[in-house]
Amino acid sequence: MTSEERLAGYKRALEENGLPLKEELIKEGDYQREKARKVKLKIKPEGGEKVSKTREN
């Protein structure tokens, strides 16, 4: 499954459950650990309950 497919599934699940899509929470990266950490801190500096990450093979 590609990151594009996962994102489409996420958006579909939100829509099916009547939940709003918050574009500001969707970030793209190059899958490097340190860069991912920095993006996560920009979204939720104090730490988040859950951060979803993906890996392309």
DOMAR-110755 format. One record per residue: residue in three letters; x, y, z of N, C-alpha, C in turn. Coordinates in Angstrom, 1 decimal. Example, Ala and Ser with C-alpha at 12.3 -4.5 7.8 and 13.67 -1.06 7.14 Angstrom:
BEGIN
+-----+--------+--------+--------+--------+--------+--------+--------+--------+--------+
:  aa :   n.xx :   n.yy :   n.zz :  ca.xx :  ca.yy :  ca.zz :   c.xx :   c.yy :   c.zz :
+-----+--------+--------+--------+--------+--------+--------+--------+--------+--------+
: Ala :   13.2 :   -5.7 :    7.8 :   12.3 :   -4.5 :    7.8 :   13.2 :   -3.3 :    7.8 :
: Ser :   12.8 :   -2.2 :    7.1 :   13.7 :   -1.1 :    7.1 :   12.9 :    0.0 :    7.9 :
+-----+--------+--------+--------+--------+--------+--------+--------+--------+--------+
This chain:
BEGIN
+-----+--------+--------+--------+--------+--------+--------+--------+--------+--------+
:  aa :   n.xx :   n.yy :   n.zz :  ca.xx :  ca.yy :  ca.zz :   c.xx :   c.yy :   c.zz :
+-----+--------+--------+--------+--------+--------+--------+--------+--------+--------+
: Met :    0.9 :   -1.2 :    0.0 :    0.0 :    0.0 :    0.0 :    0.9 :    1.2 :    0.0 :
: Thr :    0.6 :    2.2 :   -0.9 :    1.3 :    3.4 :   -0.9 :    0.8 :    4.4 :    0.1 :
: Ser :    1.6 :    5.5 :    0.3 :    1.2 :    6.5 :    1.2 :    0.0 :    7.3 :    0.6 :
: Glu :   -0.1 :    7.4 :   -0.7 :   -1.3 :    8.0 :   -1.3 :   -2.5 :    7.2 :   -1.1 :
: Glu :   -2.4 :    5.9 :   -1.1 :   -3.6 :    5.0 :   -0.8 :   -4.0 :    5.1 :    0.7 :
: Arg :   -3.0 :    5.2 :    1.6 :   -3.3 :    5.4 :    3.0 :   -4.0 :    6.7 :    3.3 :
: Leu :   -3.5 :    7.7 :    2.6 :   -4.1 :    9.1 :    2.8 :   -5.5 :    9.1 :    2.3 :
: Ala :   -5.8 :    8.4 :    1.1 :   -7.1 :    8.4 :    0.6 :   -8.0 :    7.6 :    1.5 :
: Gly :   -7.5 :    6.5 :    2.1 :   -8.3 :    5.8 :    3.1 :   -8.6 :    6.6 :    4.3 :
: Tyr :   -7.7 :    7.3 :    4.8 :   -7.9 :    8.2 :    6.0 :   -9.0 :    9.2 :    5.7 :
: Lys :   -8.9 :    9.9 :    4.5 :   -9.9 :   10.9 :    4.1 :  -11.2 :   10.2 :    4.0 :
: Arg :  -11.3 :    9.1 :    3.4 :  -12.6 :    8.4 :    3.2 :  -13.2 :    8.0 :    4.6 :
: Ala :  -12.4 :    7.5 :    5.5 :  -12.9 :    7.1 :    6.8 :  -13.4 :    8.4 :    7.6 :
: Leu :  -12.7 :    9.5 :    7.5 :  -13.2 :   10.7 :    8.1 :  -14.6 :   11.1 :    7.5 :
: Glu :  -14.7 :   11.1 :    6.2 :  -15.9 :   11.5 :    5.5 :  -17.1 :   10.5 :    5.9 :
: Glu :  -16.8 :    9.2 :    5.9 :  -17.8 :    8.2 :    6.2 :  -18.3 :    8.4 :    7.7 :
: Asn :  -17.5 :    8.9 :    8.5 :  -17.9 :    9.1 :    9.9 :  -18.2 :   10.5 :   10.3 :
: Gly :  -18.4 :   11.4 :    9.3 :  -18.8 :   12.7 :    9.5 :  -17.8 :   13.6 :   10.3 :
: Leu :  -16.5 :   13.3 :   10.1 :  -15.5 :   14.0 :   10.8 :  -14.8 :   15.0 :    9.9 :
: Pro :  -14.4 :   16.1 :   10.4 :  -13.7 :   17.1 :    9.5 :  -12.3 :   16.7 :    9.2 :
: Leu :  -11.9 :   17.1 :    8.0 :  -10.5 :   16.9 :    7.6 :   -9.7 :   18.1 :    8.0 :
: Lys :   -8.7 :   17.9 :    8.7 :   -7.8 :   19.0 :    9.1 :   -6.5 :   19.0 :    8.3 :
: Glu :   -6.5 :   19.7 :    7.2 :   -5.4 :   19.6 :    6.2 :   -4.0 :   20.0 :    6.9 :
: Glu :   -4.1 :   20.8 :    8.0 :   -2.9 :   21.2 :    8.7 :   -2.2 :   20.1 :    9.4 :
: Leu :   -2.9 :   19.0 :    9.6 :   -2.4 :   17.8 :   10.2 :   -1.7 :   16.8 :    9.2 :
: Ile :   -1.9 :   17.1 :    8.0 :   -1.3 :   16.2 :    6.9 :    0.0 :   16.8 :    6.5 :
: Lys :    1.1 :   16.0 :    6.7 :    2.4 :   16.5 :    6.3 :    3.1 :   15.4 :    5.4 :
: Glu :    3.9 :   15.9 :    4.5 :    4.7 :   15.0 :    3.7 :    6.1 :   15.1 :    4.1 :
: Gly :    6.8 :   14.0 :    4.0 :    8.2 :   14.0 :    4.3 :    9.0 :   13.0 :    3.5 :
: Asp :   10.3 :   12.9 :    3.8 :   11.1 :   12.0 :    3.1 :   11.5 :   10.7 :    3.9 :
: Tyr :   10.8 :   10.5 :    4.9 :   10.9 :    9.2 :    5.7 :   12.2 :    9.1 :    6.5 :
: Gln :   12.9 :   10.2 :    6.8 :   14.0 :   10.2 :    7.6 :   13.6 :   10.5 :    9.1 :
: Arg :   14.1 :    9.7 :   10.0 :   13.6 :    9.8 :   11.4 :   13.7 :   11.2 :   12.0 :
: Glu :   14.8 :   11.9 :   11.9 :   14.9 :   13.2 :   12.5 :   14.0 :   14.2 :   11.8 :
: Lys :   13.8 :   14.1 :   10.5 :   12.9 :   15.0 :    9.8 :   11.5 :   14.7 :   10.3 :
: Ala :   11.1 :   13.5 :   10.4 :    9.8 :   13.1 :   10.9 :    9.5 :   13.6 :   12.3 :
: Arg :   10.5 :   13.6 :   13.1 :   10.4 :   14.1 :   14.5 :   10.1 :   15.6 :   14.5 :
: Lys :   10.8 :   16.3 :   13.7 :   10.6 :   17.7 :   13.6 :    9.2 :   18.1 :   13.1 :
: Val :    8.7 :   17.3 :   12.1 :    7.4 :   17.6 :   11.6 :    6.4 :   17.3 :   12.7 :
: Lys :    6.6 :   16.2 :   13.4 :    5.6 :   15.9 :   14.5 :    5.6 :   17.0 :   15.5 :
: Leu :    6.7 :   17.5 :   15.9 :    6.8 :   18.6 :   16.9 :    6.1 :   19.9 :   16.4 :
: Lys :    6.1 :   20.1 :   15.1 :    5.4 :   21.3 :   14.6 :    3.9 :   21.1 :   14.7 :
: Ile :    3.4 :   19.9 :   14.6 :    2.0 :   19.6 :   14.6 :    1.5 :   19.7 :   16.1 :
: Lys :    2.3 :   19.0 :   17.0 :    1.9 :   18.9 :   18.4 :    3.1 :   19.0 :   19.3 :
: Pro :    3.6 :   20.2 :   19.6 :    4.8 :   20.4 :   20.3 :    4.9 :   19.6 :   21.6 :
: Glu :    3.8 :   19.5 :   22.4 :    3.9 :   18.9 :   23.7 :    3.8 :   17.4 :   23.6 :
: Gly :    3.7 :   16.8 :   22.4 :    3.6 :   15.4 :   22.3 :    2.2 :   15.0 :   21.9 :
: Gly :    2.1 :   14.0 :   21.1 :    0.7 :   13.6 :   20.7 :    0.3 :   12.3 :   21.3 :
: Glu :   -1.0 :   12.1 :   21.2 :   -1.5 :   10.8 :   21.6 :   -1.1 :    9.7 :   20.7 :
: Lys :   -1.1 :   10.1 :   19.4 :   -0.7 :    9.1 :   18.4 :   -0.2 :    9.8 :   17.1 :
: Val :    0.8 :    9.3 :   16.6 :    1.3 :    9.8 :   15.3 :    1.4 :    8.7 :   14.3 :
: Ser :    0.8 :    8.8 :   13.2 :    0.8 :    7.7 :   12.2 :    2.0 :    8.0 :   11.3 :
: Lys :    2.7 :    6.9 :   11.0 :    3.9 :    7.1 :   10.1 :    3.8 :    5.9 :    9.1 :
: Thr :    4.4 :    6.2 :    8.0 :    4.4 :    5.2 :    6.9 :    5.8 :    4.9 :    6.4 :
: Arg :    5.9 :    3.8 :    5.7 :    7.2 :    3.5 :    5.1 :    7.0 :    3.0 :    3.7 :
: Glu :    7.6 :    3.6 :    2.8 :    7.5 :    3.1 :    1.4 :    8.6 :    2.0 :    1.2 :
: Asn :    8.2 :    0.9 :    0.6 :    9.2 :   -0.1 :    0.3 :    9.8 :    0.0 :   -1.1 :
+-----+--------+--------+--------+--------+--------+--------+--------+--------+--------+
